[in-house]
C-alpha cells in the first residue's frame, strides 16, 4: 500500500502550517507531524475513517479542528484534502 498526497491536500497543509506558524511555529510543526502520522496509519487501516460525503471517499478526524478526506483505490491511499472542521466539504 502506498500513500499519495494530492496537490490540493499539499496546498491545504501549507496553508494550515502558515496560519498556525504565524502564532506558534512549534505547534505548526506538531500539526504537520500529526497529519503525516495519521495518514501513514491509513496504510495499515485504510477503512479507519468514516464514509465520506462524496462516493468512494472517507474522512478521518486527525485533530478536533482538522480532518483528512481520502480515497482508497487498489494499493493506494490518496489524500484528497485537509479540511478545517468548520469548513463545509464539498463546497
Buried (B, 14 or more C-beta within 10 A) or exposed (E): EEBBBBEEBEEBBEEBBEEBBEEEEEEBEEBBEEBBEBBEBBEEEBEEBEEBEEEEBBBBBBBEBBBBBBBBEEEBBBBBBBBBEEEEBEE
